[in-house]
Amino acid sequence: MPSHAHPSPDHHPSSPALRAESLNPSPDPHPSTPALRAETLNPSPDHHPSSPDHPTPPDHDPLQREKDHLAASRAALRAMRADAEALNIADVTANWVNAEVLQGKIDARIKALADLSHTPLFFGRLDYLHAPGLDLAEGAAGENFYIGRRHVHDADGDPMVIDWRAPVSQPFYRASKKDPMDLKLRRRFGYTAGELTAYEDEHLTDPAEAARTSRLLQTEIERPRVGPMRDIVATIQPEQDEIVRAGIGGSVCVQGAPGTGKTAVGLHRVAYLLYAHRERLARSGTLVIGPNRSFLHYIEQVLPALGELEVKQATVDDLVAHVEVRGTDEAAAATVKGDARMAEVLRRAVRSHIALPEEPCVVVRGSRRWRIPAYELEEIVQELRDRDIRYGAAREALPQRIAHAVLVRMEQAGEAPDDRVQDAVARNAAVKATVKAVWPPVDPAKLVLRLLSDADFLAEQAEGILTPEEQKRLLWAKPARSVKSAKWSAADAVLIDEAMDLVERTHSLGHVVLDEAQDLSPMQYRAVGRRCSTGSATILGDIAQGTTPWATDTWEEALAHLGKPGAAVEELTQGFRVPREVIAYASRLLPAIAPALTEATSIREAAGDFEIRTVESADLTAAALAACDDALKREGSIGLIAAEVRIPTLRAALEEAGVTCLAPGEETSAEARLTLVPATLAKGLEYDYVVLDEPSAIVDGEPDARTGLRRLYVCLTRPVSGLTVVHAAPLPEQLTGAPTGVA
């Protein structure tokens, strides 16, 4: 594929081919002005590319003009940062606290204005047809706007680069021949090591120009992956853009086949929402939830590259880390603990502490005694219980209700108590003793400990909800003596989080992105849902990649557990990452793992490299290393993916061969491009070339066949450019029957 685009000798503006087009710009009326503002660049009908006989003057070379604008924009960005660094807040704050807060905001602003030399400052340009007055979203006659990762303005405040999230930028992603959105021309730029080296034009209103796939767009999509995940801001497709720009008021669920960019869409959606609703989300907060630390490390540079530095990232385990997790569950026990029915078991267990009063409450104030009989106390307790408010909130309200009953008697006796008297009565020792007896405090961790240790208590709370067999799966073989000594599992921590929310409300954020959501249990969905109960969510996943025994079968079910039953479900089926032959091969597994899903298709022009190597068992490790050696001769990152049981053998063989191998999540470099990936950690990662070791071992490493085949589907769909499958044992029957081109 060509690394740059250039004008064809027979080029004419009405040519049907979509190619890098030479434009004849009008002379700059202010050549000394560093900013190239909203400038008219109209193609001349009789213009022809430069040739030895008719050289193009340097000031009329469109590529050079774009390079000049890039240089001027970078200079303007440096000036913006210098202005921020020069701010003096010594005399503008009332105290040191305000000064620290303001300085923190200034420091964040300075950091956001960093000029990343190898990251294009702008990647596109839009030329509009009509002037809208002051509304940039509708374009302007003869004006053009450069679209980039962040806004850049000159010394006068005029825009030199428009943020990709601004309304005026939207046609860059959505305009088409059928709906040009008032665009005359859309230009894409090609870069090499941060330097602008090519451009490519599309005349959206020219009926004679036939549309075809952009070469620069294809080059960007297929560019080798080295280092962490990068943004897709220059390659967002119309169906992705619709999801990215969806309003903050509702939640969105994205069912995305491998390579459809669902993770990138979710991250860009966060960036867009922060742009469109910054003040609101600054108050309420945003959070990105990923499946594991390796995944979060892989994606952590995307948002900073888009200028967003304040978004927090976590795993579900991080959210519920109320106890130290030192134990593991068998799949059967973990499945029961993750079942949504456990929420009702826990609710019963928490409320089992409520006791109806048997004694009256007698409050002594001075020489008077005020008596609240047991039946009246019972009515107060029953009313709070029937309201079904959180246990802790009801417990805080109870002394005030009792105090109010005392005040009623005071008023009947002719006294005139006020709120201060009611507060004093609520703190009275007799009232406190009554509250402690009928509504005692509950420690969530101790409650779960008792449920998992005390068979009688569990049976009482789970009666009619869990079967006796399911209750046996929950009980620890050796009960722990205390919360600290207990060997809690990840599923236990989720139960404690549920119990904590039953006692005190969990803080809700403004927006949460949940990636690889298909793997969560119903109780984990509830834990995430609590974090966005008053906000919105973006749920990302692929039913076919569900690799836990409790993986969801439908998004409708998952959304109900999340507390977002009305969320729209969007399906992405056009793949940008996985080569055609590879995704077609992996899709053979779909009838067995997710028969209701639409098979993904790849829009990539390159078919990709695909090979299956069958070897003898004794030669398996050597064959895997040979395949890695072949991949290392090419450009890009390499992932050697294998079952957990094979990892020690492969690591030892790589070390013996002197090949440096990284762990998942570690950043690749020119010197270290090979990552050894356990199949259980492959989800969400991508590599230019993947060597897949012994597929049958990956399937056998899971507790059931469906989960094993789903795990294999994940591993097969990690490559960007090529896949080599090395096996000695027979392949799963769903994959047998060699496709065209497979060795």
N, C-alpha and C positions, 0 to 999 in steps of 0.2 A: 504494500500500500504506500502511496507517495507520502512523503513527510511534509510536503507543502503543496499549495495550489497556486497556479499562475495563469495569466490570460492566454488563451489560445490564439494563434496567429489569425484565424479567420473569425475571431469573436465579433459579435454585434449585439447590442443591447436586447434585440428581439430574439436572439438565439434561444432555441428550446432547451438547451442543456443548462443545468444548474452548475455554474462553474465560478471560479474566482474571476471577478470582473473588474476591469480597469475603469475607474470613473474619472471624469474630467472636472475637477472641482473648480468652482469659481474662485477668483483671487481673494485672498484673505484681506478684508478691508483694514484690519489692524494687525499687520504681520508681527509687530513687536509685542503684542499682547500674549502672555504665556498661556492663557486659557483659550482653548479652541471651543467656543460656545456655539450651541444650536446653529450649526453652519450649513449652508446649502451646498450639497455635493450632487450635482445633476449630471447624469451621463449625457455626453454630447452625441447626437445621432451620427456624426461623421468621425467620431473619434476611433482611432485604431491604436492597439498597443504599440509600445515603443519597438523600434527595430534599428539595425545599424544605420539605415537610411534616414529614419525619422526618430531620433532619440527623444525620450521623454525628459523634459527639464526636471531637475530634482524637486523644485517646488510644486510640480504638477504630478509627481509620482504618488498615486493614492496610497500605496503601501508605506512610503516614507512619511506621508502626512499622518497616517494612523500611528506610526512609531513616534512621531513628534507629539501627538496627542497623549500617547502613553507616557512619554517622558515628562510632559507638562503636568499630567495628572499625578504622577508619582511625586513630583516636586510640590504640588499643591497639598498632597497628603502629608508630606514631611512638614510643610508649613502649618498644617492643622495640628499636628502633634507638637510642634515647637510652641504654638500658641497655648496649648494645654499645659505643657511643661513650664511655661512662663507665668502661669497664674499664681498670684500671691494672695493668700487668704488670711494673712496675719491680722488684718483689721476688719474682717467681715463676719467673724463669728463671735457669739456671745460668751462661749465657754469652751473648754478644751474638748468636751464631748462632741459638741457640734463641729469643732475643727477636725476631730478624728474622722467623723462620719463624712464630712465634705471632702477631706483629703483622700479617703478611700474611694469616693466616687471619681475624683480627679485621676487617681492612679489607675482605676479601671478604664477610664476614658483614654488615657495615654496608652495603655496596653492594647486596647481595641484599635487604636490608630496605627499600630505597627505595620510597616510595609514588608510583606513577605515576598522576598525577591523572586522566588521560584513559583509564586502563585500569581496568575494573571490578575491584574487589577480590574480589567474589564474583558469580557469574552464575546460581546455582541454589540450591534448598533441597530437602531430602528430609525427609519426615515418615514415620517408621517406625511399625509396628503393635505390635511385641512387644519386650520387654526381654531382652537377652542376658546380663545380668550385667555383666561388665567387657569383653566383646568387642564393640567398636564396629562390627565388620564386619557384625553381624547386626541392627543397629538397636536401638531402645529404645522402650518404651511411652511414647507422648506426647511423645517427643523429636523435635527437628528439627535438621538439620545444614546449615549453609551451605557450599556447595561453591565453592571459588575457586582462584586460581592458586598460592597458597601458604598455609601454615598461619599462623594468627594466634591468639594466646592473650591472655587478660587478665592482670591483675596476680597472680591466684591460680593461673595456669597452665591455666585452663579454656579449651577451644577456642571461639573465636568464628567462625573460618573454617577449614574442613577442606581440606587439600591435595587437589586433584583426583585425585592418584595414590594416595591412601590407599584401603584396601579398602572403607571405609564409603562412599566416593564412587562406587564402581563401578556401583551401580544407577542412578545418574543417566544413564548412557550405555546400559545394557542392559535395564533394566526395561521390561516391556510389559504389555498387558492379559492376554496368555497366561501370562506369568511376571512378576508384579509384584515379585518378590524382596523380599517383606515390606514393601513401600512402601504407605502410605495415599495419599500425595500427592507429586507432583513439581511443583515450581514453577520457572519460568524467569523471569529478570528482563531487562527492556529498559532500555538506557541511551542517553542523548543527551549527548555531550561529557563523559562521565564521571559524569553525574548519573543516578541511578536514577529512571526516569520511568514504568515500567510493569511489570506482572507478569502471568503467565499460568499457570493451574493445570491439572493433569491428575490426575483421581482414578482411580488404577490398579485399585482394587478395586470400583469402582461399575459394575455391569453395565449400568446405564441410560445411562451416558455413552459416546457413540460417539467413537472415536478419529478424529482428523483431523490433518492436518499443522499443526504449531505455526506460528502467524503470526510470533511473535518469532524462531523458528528460521529461518524463511524470510527474514525481514528481515535477520538477521545474515549469512546466507549471501550474500544479494544486495547487501549494503552496498557502496557504491562503494569501489574500491581507490585510495587516494592514499598514497604513501609506500612503505616497504618491506613485505615480506610479513609478515602478522600470524599469530598463533597461531589454531588452531581449537579451543582447549580447551573452548569453550562449545558447539560444534556437532559434536563427535565422534559418529559413528554406531556402532551396535553392531558391524558388521563391521570398522570401523576400530579400535574399542576392543580387539577380540580380538587384533589385530596389535600394537597399542601395548603391551598387557600380556603378550605372550608372554614366556616365561621366557628368562633370559640364557644358559641352557645350550645352546640350539640357534640356528641361523641361520634367517632368514626372508627369502624372496624375494617381493616384491610386484609383480605385473604389474598396472599401473594405467592405465586409459584416461585421456585428457586430462580434467582437472577433477575427478578422483576423490579428490584430496587425498593422493596417495601421498607427496609430499615432506613435507607437514605431518605425516603419520602417522609417517614416519621420524624427524623431529625430536622429535615427542612421545614416540616410543619411547625415544629417548636420554634425555629428561627422566625418563621413568618408570624406566628402568634405573638411572639415577643416584640416584633416590629409593629404590628397592628394594635396590640393591647398592652403596651409596655407597662404603663402605670398600674393597671389592674393586676397583671401577673407579678409585678415587682412586690406588691403587697401580699399576694397569696402564694406565690412560688410555683416553680415547675420542677418536674422530676422525670428522668429517663430511667426505666427499669429494664435491665438485661438479664439473660439467663445465668451468666457467670462473670467472674472478674476478667478472664481472658477476653471475652467479648467486649466488655466495657472498655478495656484498654485499647482494643482494636478500633473502636469508634470514637474515642475521646477527643480526637483532633478535628472532627467534622464541624462541630458548633463553633469552636474558637476560630476556625478558618472563615466562618461566616460572620465573625464579629460578636458572637454571643459567648460570654465568659462565665455567666452566673448560673447556668443550668446544672443541677446536681444529678449525679448518676448513682445507681444502687442496684443490687440484686434483691429479689424477694427475701432471701435469707437476711440481708442487711436490714430490711424493714422490720423484721420480727426478732431481731437479735436481743431479746430480753434476758436470755440465759445463754450460757456457753454450750454449744453443740459439740458433744463428744461421742455420741452414739449414732448408730444407723438402725433402720428398720428393715425387716423383710418386706418384699413387695406387697404381700397380703395385708400386713399390719399398716403399712404406709397408705394403702388404698383406703382402708377404713378410716384412718385418721384424717385423710383428706376429703372424705365424703361430706357433702353439705348437711347431712343429718346430724353431724357432730355439733353444729351450731345450736340446735335445739337441746341436745344433751347438755351442753355447756350452760345454756340459758337456764335450764332446770336446776343444774348444780349450783349456779350462783344464787338463784332465788330460793333454793332450799334452806338457806341460812335465815330467811325471814321467819320469825315466830310471832304468833298472835299473843298479845299481852294478857297476863293472868292476874296482875296486880295493878291497882290504881297508881297514878303518879301524884304525889303530894308535894307541892311547892310551898316552901316557907319563905315569906317576905315580911321582915319585921315581926310584928305580933300576929300577923294573919297567916292562915294556912289555906291554900287553894288546892282542891282535890279534883282530879280528872279521873273518873271511873274507868275501869278496864274496858267496858263495852264501848265507851266513846273513843278510847285509844284504838280499839280494834277497828272502828269505823275509819279513823284517820289512816291507819296502816293499810286497810283494805282498799281505800280510795287511791293511795299512792301506788299500790301494787297493780290495781286495775288500769292505771294510766300507762303502765308498761314503759316508764321512763328509765333511764339508766340507773343501775343500782346505787352508784355513788351519788348521783344527783338527788335521788329520792332520799337517801340517807341524810344529805345536807338539808333537805327541805323538812324532814320530820321534826326536828326540834323547834323550828319556826311554827309548824302547825300546832304542836302541843302548846307552845307559848301563846299562840293566838287564842286557843281554847281557854287558857288561864285569863287572858286579858278580857275575854267576853264576860267571865264571872266577876272580874274587877269592876267592869262597867255596870254590871247588874247590881253590884253592891254600892254604886254611887261614886266610884273613883273615876279619874280621868287619865288613864295611862296613855303614854305616847310610844313612838317607835323605839325609843331608848329603853323603855321598860320591857318591851317585847324582846329586844335583843338580850337584855340582862336575864330575863326568864329563860330564854333559849340556852343560856350558858349555865343555868342552875344545875347543881350536882344531881338533883333528883331527875331532871329532864335528861341529862347525859346518861344516867344509869338506865333509864327506860329505853333510850335509843340503842344503847349497847346491847340490851337484852333482846329487843325485838328486831333490830336491824344492824347486826354486828358488821364490822369491817371485813372485807374479803380480799385476800391476797391471791391474785390470779395464778401465780406459779404454784403456790401451795394447793390451790384448788385442783389444778390439772394433775399435780403429783398424787393427790388423794384419789382422783378418778382412775389413774393408771396403776395404782397400788392396792386399792381397797375394792375387792370384788363385790361386796355387798353394796357399797355406795354407788359403784358404777351400775350395778343391776337396777338399783332404785331409780337412777336418773335416766337410764337408757331403756327402761321398760316400754315396750310397744314401738321402739324406734330402731334398736339394733337387736339382731338375733343373738341367742346365747353363743353361737360360734363366733360371731363378730366381736362380741364382748371379750371372749377368750383371747382373740388376736390382739386386743388393745392392752391387756394386762401384762405388766412386766413379770418376767420369770423370777427375778429377784428384786423386790421393792426397795427403792432407795430410802435412806433415812432422812435426807433433807434435800432442799432445793439445790444447794451447792454441790452435794455429792452425787446427785442424779446424773446419769449419762443420757442427757436429753438428745433427741434426734431433731432433724430439721422440721419434721412434721409436728413434733411436740411443741416446738417454738411457735408454730402457726396457731396451735390450739391455745397457747398462752396469750397470744396476741388477740385472739377472738374474745377470750375471757376478760382481758384488759379493756376491750372496747365495751363489753357489757357493763363494766364498772364505771369507766370514764370514757367520754367520747374521744375518738382519735382525731387529731388535727387533719383538716382537709386542705389540699393544695388547689391551685387554680387550674393546672393542667398536668396530666400524667401521660407519658408515653410508655406503653407496655409492649416490649418486643419479645418474640418467640413465645407468644401467649398460649399457644396450643398445648404446651407442656404442663401448664399449671393445674393443680387440683382445684376442686370447687372451693375448698377452704382458703387456698392461696388466692383465688380470684376475689374472695370476700375481703382478704387482707389488703389487696391492692385497691379494691373498690372503696374501702374506708378512707383511703388517702385522697380520693377525688369525689367524695360523696356530694359536695357542694360545687364541684368544678366539672371539667370535661376531661375526656380521655381519648387517646388515639391507640387503638389496639392493633397490633401487627402480628401476623403469623401465617402458618400454612398447616392446615389439618393433616396433610400428607407427611409432614415432618414431626408429628407428635411422637416422641420417643420415650414417654413414660407410660406405665400401665394404666394410669388414670387420665391420660391425655383426652382432651375433649373431642367429641364426635361431631358436634355442630357449634357454630358460632352463636346461634340463638341461645343455646344452653349456657355457654360461657358468659355471654352478655347479661343474662339473668342473674348469674352468681355475682357478677361485677356490680350489679345495681344499675346497669345501663341497658335495660331491655329494649328501648326505642332507638338505639344507635343504628345508623345506616351501615350496611355491609357492602363494601366495594371489593370487586375481584380484579386483580391484576394478573393477566395471563401472557403478556408480551415480555419475553425475556431479553435483557440487555447484556447479561454477564455470561451465561452458560452457552457454549457453542451448540449449533443445531444438532449435530450427531450425538453429542453427549446428553442433551436434554431428552432427545427422542429415545435413547437407550434407557435412561433412568425412568422415563415415563412408562416403561413396560411394567413397572411395579405398581402403578396407580390402581389398576383393577383390584389388587389384593389389599391395598392399604388405605385407599380413599376413593372408592368407585364413583362418588357423586361429583368429584372435582373435574373441572375442564383441564385437558392436557395443555401444558404450556407450549408456546411457540417462540422461537428465537428470531428477532429481527436482524440479527447480525449477518453480514454478508459472508464472513468467513465461517466455513463449516467447522473448523477446529480440528486438532489432531486427536485421534482416538485409536487406541490399540488395546487388544487383549492378549496377554502372554500367558500361555499354559506351560507349567514346568513341573518337574518332579518335586516331591516333598523335600528331599534333601537339598534341592537347589533354590528353594523359595526365597530365603533371605538374600542370597547372592543375586538372584534375579531382581529383587526389589531395589537393591543398591545399584545394580546396573541401570535400571530404569531411571533412578535418581540422577545418576551420572549423565545419562543422555539428556535429561531435562536441564541440568546445570550448564550444558553447552549452549543453551538458549538464554534469551533475555527474560528477566522477570523472576518472580518468587515461585518456590516449589514447596508443596505440602505433601509429606509422606504420611498418609492416613492409614491407621491399622487398629485392630481390636486391642483392648487393654492388655490381653494376655501376650500379645506379640511385641509390645512396646519395649520391654527390657532387652529382648533379643536383638531387635533392630537398633536400639541405642548403642549397645555394645559393639555391634558390627560397624556402625558408623564411626564410632570412636577408634576402633581398630584400623579402619580405613583412612583415618585422619580427616574425616569430613565433619565440619562444624555444623551442629544442628541446634536449632532454637526450640524453645517451648512455646506453646500456643499463647498468643498475645504479645510476645516479645517482638520488637520491631526489626524487620529485615533490613539488610543493608547490602551494599555491593559485595562486601566480604563474606556475609552470612545470609544466604538466600534460602536455605533449606530449613523447614520447620517439621519436627516430628510431632504428629498430632494424634492423640488417642481419639478413637471414633466418638467417644462420649463428649468430647469438647469441640468437635468440628463444626457444630451448628453456628451459623452466622458468619463464619470465616470464609475467606476466598483466597485463592492462589492462582497464579498464571498457569502453572502446570501441577497436576495432582497425580501422584503415584498411589494407587489404592491397593493395599496388601490384603490378600486372602479374604474376599467378601464373605465367605461362609463363616469364618471366625467372628466377623462382626455381627452376623445374624445370630449365631449361637451364643454370643455374649449377653443377650437380652433374655428376660424372663419368659417371653412368649414370642411366637413366630411373627405376629403382626408388628410388634414393637421392634423386633430385629430387622424386618424388611424396611420399616420406616427409618431406622437408623442407617441402613445401607443407602436408602434414597437420599438422605442428607449428605452422606459421604460422596456419593456419585456426582452430586451437583455442586461441588465446591470449585471446580476449575473455571478459569476465564479463557484459556487458550487451548489446553490439551489435557487428556486423561489417558493414563496407562493403567490397566487393571492387571495385576500379577496374581495368579492363583495356582494352587496345586490341588486342593479339594474341588469337587464339582461345584459349579456356580448354582445359585438358587434357580429352581426350574422356571421361575418367572422371567429370568434373563436369558435363558437358553435359546438357541437359534440365532446364529451370527448375523447381524445386520450388514448391509452393503458397506464395503470398505473396511470391515473389521478383520484383522489378521487372526 
